[in-house]
């Protein structure tokens, strides 16, 4: 049996700030338990779910040598859905109301976490064949492993996989301070190591020192090797391209299932979507304060409000679009103040067409997926994207820009062949976005049968974790064969 340890900074149901938590909290459950012993290690944040925190049991504790410091580390554990979770406890590093803080704090915090994960193995007697690291917060695990632990036989046998979920966030900090904190040798802090542009770069550490690098879609794997998409690391990734793989994220179909979802009032699947989904639309309109209008094209958005998510495009067209079109838009999310205020303003100006809730509510998000006709994601870049997968699952037609995982998952509608599962536009252009939205509206208003067939094709896609897990298993098996 192959032993795998996932190391990450967040995972549902314990703590979540983004899609990383959804992946780490669901992917390990889908491996064949007869062939793989998959476990997860996380920080024990003071701000994590209090009910779940109370269920943790102390396993052991030890000191971590971090540079010239010695720091306490406790190890707690619990099991969720058959998966063993470990938590590294240190009240100094993991206190506070949020899992992340200023970079000068987080650089030391996650250096400690990375070192503690490796020290923990000896304490609990679990020796993984592979440590699967995720994003910059765990980027130093492969570095520490190669630079400080090779004198011990059990550690020499461990290989590493490093997954990039979003290359924009790299964990860059002052070279000398990271050297002081980590105690790593000078040769690590060079262009061949973890240095970039005069700074230490945790993400680069993961790329350079790991055995395999993955990212969350095939298109994103190609994009991050370009100057436009690589955020300064494209040259590094091109150099290491032979160990770079793109594996699409999956969706937890047990959580996102319109037939069973406790968060929506009317349940359905592809057999009765035409009769039940409109009831959810009416409920959504009622909840968000839009007029009940079953025939009006309703666009949903659940998103962080930022330029990355395409909100600068929306800002360019929102006023004129709402003024001229027979449409309703339901928006849920938080983000940059300028976009939050933009939606507040236009929701007052067009109260019958736009509803904006500047917050996050899981219940409301699920109702938007179940009640909207279409789901808009005009992202500047999108490593994988889960929202479009959820929308498809709920019979809500995605309208996306062709980038990253959006390109890989949303086959554009072809009116001549009646193929495709959504609508997409290529260039990062507000005009192109409006044009494709109008194309979707045209189909909805004038070709009801073709629209319903489009909905059904989307619902019948399989973006569950099953196929993605097979790709990871092949990757793990390949590494283990190299080990053997």
N, C-alpha and C positions, 0 to 999 in steps of 0.2 A: 504494500500500500504506500502510495506517495503522500508525503506530508507537506502541506502548503500553509504558510503563515501570511495572511494579508495584514499589512501595516498601513494605517491611514490616520488622518486627523479627524475624521468624522464618519458616522454611519447611522442610518436609521435603525432602530427607533430611538437611539440614545441622544444623538445631537445632529442637527442638520442646518447648514447654511446654503447648500446648493446641491447640484446633481451628483457630486462625488459621494455624498451620503447615501443617495438612493442606490448607486452602483454597489458600494461596499456592503450596504445592508441587505442586498438581495442576491447578488451574484454567488456568494459562497454556498448558499442553500441548494443551488442547482447542480453541483458536481455529484457524480456518482459516489455515494458514501462507501460503497464496497471497494472502490479503487483509490479514493482520495480522502485523506483526513485534512479538512480545510478549517483553519481557525483564524481568528481576527484579533488584532491588538490595537487599542485606541488609547488616547489620553483620558484620564478621569477628570473631566472638567467639573468645576464647582457649579457651572450653569447647566449641566446636563439634566435630563428629565429626573425629577426628584424621586418619583415612584420607582423608576428603574434603578436609580442609584442605590436605593435602600435595599435592593435585592442582591447587591454584590457581596461576595464573600472574600475576605482576605486570604490569600494563599501564602504569601511570603513577603519579605522586604529585604533590602540590601542597599549598599551605597554605590553610587555611580561616580567614577572618576571622570571629571569633565575638565580637561585642561589641568589647572592647579587646584580645582575645587573638588570637594567630595559632597555629593548631594544624595539625600534620601530618595529612595524609590520603593513604593509599595506596589504589589501586584494583587489585583482583585480579579474575580472571575464570575461569570454567569453563563447560562446557556439559553439561546433564543432560537426557536424553530430548528432545534437539533445542532446548531452551530455553537462551538465554544468561543466565547469572547473573553479576552484578557484586557485589563485596564492598568495603565501605569499611573500611579498616584504620586503627586507632589504638590502640596498646597501652595508653595511659592510660585511655581510655574503655571499651574492650571487653575488658579483662583480667578475671580472676575466674573462679570455679567455676560461676557461673550467669549467664544473659543479663540478668537483672534484679536490681536491688539496692534500696537505699533510694531513696525518691522524690527526695530532694535530689540524689542522684547521677544518677538516671535523667533528671531534668529537663534537666540540662546535657548528659548523654550523647546524648539524642535530639534536643535542639536542634542539637548538633553534627552528628549524622547527617543531619538534615533539610537543613541548610545545605550539607553536603558532597555530598548527592545532586544538588542544583542546580548546584553548582560542577563536579561531575564531568562533566556533559553537555558543557560546553565543552572539557574535556580529552580526552574520548573521541570527540567529534564525532557523538554520537548525539542527535538532537533529536526527542523524542517529540511526537506530537500531543497525547497525554494522559498525565499521570502519575496512576496509580491508587494512592492512599494508603490505608493500612489501620490503623485504630485510633489511639489518642492518640499513640503513639510517632512517627507521621509527620504528626501534625496541624499542625505548623508549616511543612510544605512549601508548602501553599497560601498561608500567611501571608507567608513569606519571598518567594515568587514574586510576589505582588501588591504587596508593600511595598518590595522592594529590587531587583527585576530587570526592571522594566518599561521601563527606559531602553535595554535591549538587544533588538533586533528579534527574534532567535530565541526569546527567552524570552517575549515578548509573544504569540507564537503558541501557547504551551502552555496547555492547559486541564487542569483537575483534577477527578478523581472521588475522593470520600472515603467509605470503607466503615466502618460501625460494626459490629463483631463482638460487642461487649458494652459497653453504655453505662455499666455500673457503674464501669469503669476509665477515668478521664478525664485523668490526668496533671495534677493540681492542685498548684500550689506557690506560694510567696511571690511576690507581684507584683513587688516591687522586685528580687528576685534574678533572676527570669526576664528582667526588663527589662535588668539588668546583663549577663546572659549573652548575650542575643540581639542587643542593640544596636538593637532595634526602637523606633520612635518612640512617643511618649506616647499618640497617638491609638489605637494598637493595644490599649492596656491600659485600655479603657473598657468599659462594658456593651454598647456596639455592636460591640466587638471581642472580645478573648479573656478579659475579666474576668468572673468569676462569684463572687458572695458574698465579695468582697474578695480573691480569689486569681486568679492566672493559670491558665487552663484550656486545655490543649493540644487536647483533643477538641473543645471549642467553637471553637477556631481552625479546625479542619478543617471544621466545619459552616458557619461564617460565611463563610469565604474560598473554599471550593471551589465549582465550578460545578454539580456534582451530588453529592448525598449518597445513598448506598445503605445498606441494612442487609439482613440475611441471611434474612429471610422477610417476607411481606406482613403477617402478624399482628403481628410484632415492630415493624414500621414504624408500625403503629397504636398499639401499646402504649407506645412510647417518647414519644408525644405526649400521654400522660396523666400526671397527678401521681403515680400509683401506679407507673408504669413508666419515667418519664423521668429518674429520679435527679437531679432539680433542673434538667434541661435541657429539660423538656417545653415550656415557653413558647418557648424558642428554636426548637425543632423545629416547633412549630405556626406560628411566624412564617415559617419557611422551608419550609413543607410542600409548596410547588409544585415544589421541586427534590429532594424525598425520595421514594425508590423502594425497594420491598422485592423482592429477588430471592433466591429460595431457593438455599441452597448445594446443590451436587451431591455425589455420592459417586464416588470413583475406582473404577469397576467392574473395573479391571484388578487393583488391589490386593486388593479385597474381592470375591472370586469363589470360592464354595465348590467349584466344579468344579476349580479350579486351585490353590487356596490351599496353599502348602507348609507352613503352620503347623498344619494340622489333619490327623489321620491318615486320615480317610475322606472322599473327595471325592464331591460330588453336585450335582445341580441339581433343578429341579422335577420332572423325569421319574423320579427315584429317591430323592427325599428321604425317603419313607416307610420305605425299607429301610436307607438309609445314615446318616441323622441319628441314629437310635437307637444306632448303634455309637459315634458321637462322644459321645453322652450317657453311655454306659457308660465311655468313656475319661476323660471329664471327672470323673465320680464317683470313678473310681479315682485320678486325679491330685490332686483336692482333698480326698480322704479321706472322702468320703461313701459310705454303703452303696450297692452296685450294686443299683438298683431301677428297672427300665425303666418301670414303670407309675406311679411317684411323680412328681407335678408338680414340676418343677425350674425355679426362677426364677433368672435370672442378673442381676448388676449389675456394671458396669464404670464407675467414676465417681470424681470428686473428692468427698470426703466433707465436705459443707458444707451450710448451710441453703439456699443457692441450689438445690442439687440435691434438696431435699426430705428430707434426713436427719433433720430434726426431726420430721417426720411418722412416719418409720420408727421413731424412738426411742419414740414414744408407744405403738406397737402391737406391737413386735417380740416381747416376752416372751410376751404372751397369745396372739399369733398362732402362734408356734412351739409353744406348749404345746397348742394345740387343733386344729391343722390337720395333715393328711397332706401334707406339703410338704417340699421341700428348697430351700435358698437357697445359691448360690455367689456370693461377693462378692469383688471385686478393686478395690483403690484405696488412696489415701492422702488425708489431709486434716486436719481439726481433730482434736486429740488426744481430745476427749470422744467422738467418733464412732468413732475407731480403737479406743479402749478398750472402748466398748460392744460392738463386734463381737467383740473378743477374749473378753470376758466371756461373751457368749451362745453363742459357738462352743464354749466349754468346758462350758457348762450344757446345750446341746443338740447334742452332737457328731454325732449321726446326722441332724440337720436343717439345720445351718448350718456352712458353711465360709467363713472370712474370711482372705484373704491381704492383709496390709497392706503393699502394695508395688505396683509396676507392672511387668507382664511382657506384652510384645506377643504372645508365644506363648500365654500363658494366656488373654489377652483373646480371641484368635481362637477358642480352644477353647470358651470360654463362649458366644460368639455361635453356634458350630456345635452345641454340645451341649445348651444349655438349651432348655426348652419355651417359656418366656416371658422377657421382658426388662423390668425395672421402671425407669421414669424419672418419679418424682413431683415434678418440678421446680417451684420457686416461680416462676422465669422461665427461659426457654430461647430465646435468640435464634433459633437454627435447630435445633441438635442433629444430630449425626452418628450417635450410637449407635443411635437408633431406625431409621435408614436401613440401617445395617449389619445390625441384627437382622432386618429384613424381608428383606434380601438372603439371609440364611442360614436363612430359614424359622423364625425365632424370633419369636413373637408379642409385639409391644410393648404394655405397659401404661403409660399416660402420663397426665399432667395436661394439660388443654387450655389450653396457653399457647404463644405464639410459634410456632416452627417445628414443635413437637409437634402443635399444633392443625392446622397446614397440611398435615401429611404423614400423620397417622394417622387415617384415617376410622374412626369407631367401629363395632363389630360390631352389626348389627341382626338379632336372632333371627327376626324376622317375614319380612324380605325376603332374609335370608342374604347381606347386603352388608356391606362394611367389611373392614378389614385388621388391626384391633387393638382394644384396650379403652381407654377414657379416662374421666376424671372431671373435673368442672368446678371445683368449689370447692376451695380449699386446706385440706383437711380430712382428718385421719387416718381418720375413720369412712368417708368417701366412698372413700378409697383402699382400705381393707380390703374394702369392699363390692364394688368393681369387681374386685379380685383374686379374691374368692370367685366372682364371676360367671364369670371366665375359668376358674377351676378347675372350676366346675360343667360348663362346656361340655367341657373336656378329659376329665373323668371319665365323663360320661354321654352325650355325643354325639360319638363319635370321628370319624364321617364329616364332620360339620359342622366339627369342629376341623381336620381335614386340609384341607378346602376353604378354610378361613380361612388356613392356612399357605400354600397354593398361591396364593391371591389376593395375599398379601403378597409372595411371591417373584416374582410376575409384574409387579409395579409397576416403573416406570422412574424412578428418582431419580438417574440418572447425570448427569454434567455437561452432556450434550448440550443439553437444553432450557434450562438456566441460561445456558450460553454464548451461546445465541441472544439471550436477553434482554440480556446485556451488549453483544453486538455491535450490537443495535438502539440501545442507549444511547450507545455510542461513535459510531456513525454519525450519530446525532442531534446530538451535540456538534460533530462535524466539519463537519456541514452548516451549523451556526451559525457556525463559524470561517470557512468558505468564503463 
